Amino acid sequence: MSEGVRLNKYLASCGVGSRRACEELISTGRVEVNGSPCLKLATRITPSDHVRLDGKRMIPKEEIVVIFHKPRGYVCTRSDELGRKTIYDLLPPSLQSLHHVGRLDTDSEGMLILTNDGDLSQKLMHPSKSVEKEYLVTSNQAFENSHLDQFLTGVFTEEGKLKAKNIERVSARRIKVILDHGAKRQIRVMLDALGYQVTKLLRVRIGKLWLGDLEVSRYAVLNEREIAMLMGK
């Protein structure tokens, strides 16, 4: 068995990004191993090796995955050019380096995942994994049954034909929506095309992991079992 870990995996463990993104960094000559530029993707790194990216020493970070209950009115970005409040304003210094996996728009709330594990981020976001996301949606008016049927067969929008994996009526103005391939602001775009206005959008589940009773603006560190649930295992 080969000693050490592949260079792209090592860089990913330093919080640089996904393994694929790290391969790009290696291929463009930005990575040095023991003082020399390294372009070989198959290079393996042992504890005695020194790795630098753009001259900065790379040290593996402890992988951490956090579930966060995003409140309404906050944007999913580290800094905002418009001066709006960001989710990082609510997180402690120890979590400021985490990346959010996907996003919820400013007016949406609920379950958000943050991590320094680039591979996990890639898996959760990649269309081939079809990771389910469940939302509780409230509208300004009662839903027509024919429109709910269209959510499953497809709604024609300016972004193209969009559809949900599943939909369930909760009350006259409230529905549960499950997506496994999400376009930007998909639920809002679909409802807008049908003449509805979303008054509340709450993400309650990713994979098999539920938001549960986690309070607004609070976070919790996930264990291995909960991380597996994120992938629907």
Buried (B, 14 or more C-beta within 10 A) or exposed (E): EEEBBBBBBBBBBBBBBBBEBBBEBBEEEBBBBEEEEBEEEEBBBEEEBEBBBEEEEBEBBEBBBBBBBBBBEBBBEEEBEEEEEBBBEBBEEEBEBBBBBBBBBBBBBBBBBBBBBBBBBBBBEEEEBEBBBBBBBBBEEEBEEEBBEBBEEEBEBEEEEBBBBEBEEEEEBBBBBBBBBBEEBBBBBBBBBBEBEBEBBBBBBBBBBBBEEBEEBEBEEBEEEBBBBBBBE
